[in-house]
């Protein structure tokens, strides 16, 4: 059994999302259609900068050693908000059967309904423990180093509560730095989504209900991020090789 119909990716324009898109296309997946969101929800307090410049430099130097960084092969559409009426018209123009979300805001029920085959979301955290934003950082804040990783889950009307398609924990190594976390979790996420989409296209995609719903977290303030970055760097410095 094979599944027909296009796949639409909803994301934003960042180094790690460009790597994600190009890697999937390079794996032979039909993911040329993309809806790129240009705005995001902003909290009423400072969240940075903390290590953004180091993060961008590290990602650019490592993501694109062998992978393309441009988006010339994709059929890009832009929107300020994926839930806006104009976005719905753009989605309808593609008539997607299935969707992949990585980095876009929470989808409204009206947006979800435009994908008859459903959607999967990339959550850079272990959803049974940490839902919402900055999940990896909140795990570190609680010194919960064993719950860093990536969850690929189906999207429902709640946030990060959908059935789990696949999941992988991040193995920490001596000398890792906090500004490298997004790089390593994106590598995991990309590999997991490639496997998930191949299963979807072959009609063999399965999922399982989450054993429990993790606690919801919002934006981490800048001062806590600074504490978390130091804590993580010191923890990894002390790991044995």
SULNORQUI-V958744 format. One record per pair of residues at least 12 apart in sequence whose ideal C-beta (glycine too) atoms are under 7 Angstrom apart, sorted by sequence separation. I is the first residue (numbers start at 1). J is the second residue. If there is no record, write none. Layout:
i = {I,I}
j = {J,J}
This chain:
i = {9,123,124,136,153,21,77,151,152,125,152,170,152,170,99,151,98,130,150,101,129,149,150,170,96,97,98,100,149,97,98,99,100,101,102,149,168,98,101,126,148,149,9,82,88,92,148,7,11,13,82,88,91,126,6,7,9,12,83,127,168,8,9,10,11,12,82,83,126,7,88,124,125,127,166,6,8,10,123,132,145,83,122,123,131,132,82,131,166,122,123,166,165,120,121,120,127,120,121,120,150,118,119,118,123,127,150,149,150,34,36,38,152,165,15,32,34,36,38,39,126,152,32,33,34,35,36,37,38,39,150,165,16,32,112,126,164,15,19,23,35,37,152,163,164,15,22,37,120,136,163,22,163,164,16,35,15,19,25,107,109,136,161,21,178,18,178,35,161,18,21,106,154,101,178,35,178,35,177,159,176,33,124,175,174,175,33,41,172,40,124,174,173,174,37,122,172,174,37,122,10,120,138,20,128,131,135,138,8,127,128,131,134,137,141,128,130,131,132,133,17,129,130,131,132,133,134,8,17,128,131,132,133,134,127,130,141,6,8,137,140,6,7,10,14,6,145,5,6,7,8,9,10,11,12,137,140,5,11,12,140,5,7,11,100,3,10,98,5,58,62,58,59,55,59,54,58,51,55,51,29,16,20,24,19,23,27,29,20,24,16,20,24,19,47,50,47,47,48,46,47,50,43,45,46,50,48,47,51,50,7,3,3,2,2,3,2,1}
j = {21,135,136,148,165,34,90,164,165,139,166,184,167,185,115,167,115,147,167,119,147,167,168,188,115,116,117,119,168,117,118,119,120,121,122,169,188,119,122,147,169,170,31,104,110,114,170,30,34,36,105,111,114,149,30,31,33,36,107,151,192,33,34,35,36,37,107,108,151,33,114,150,151,153,192,33,35,37,150,159,172,111,150,151,159,160,111,160,195,152,153,196,196,152,153,153,160,154,155,155,185,154,155,155,160,164,188,188,189,74,76,78,192,205,56,73,75,77,79,80,167,193,74,75,76,77,78,79,80,81,192,207,59,75,155,169,207,59,63,67,79,81,196,207,208,60,67,82,165,181,208,68,209,210,63,82,63,67,73,155,157,185,210,71,228,69,229,87,213,71,74,159,207,155,232,90,233,91,233,216,236,94,185,236,236,237,96,105,236,105,189,239,239,240,104,189,239,241,105,193,82,196,217,102,210,213,217,220,91,210,211,214,217,220,224,212,214,215,216,217,102,214,215,216,217,218,219,94,103,214,217,218,219,220,214,217,228,94,96,225,228,95,96,99,103,96,235,96,97,98,99,100,101,102,103,228,231,97,103,104,232,98,100,104,193,97,104,200,117,179,183,180,182,179,183,179,183,178,182,179,194,182,186,190,186,190,194,197,189,193,186,190,194,190,219,222,220,221,222,221,222,225,219,221,222,226,225,225,229,229,197,200,201,201,202,203,203,203}
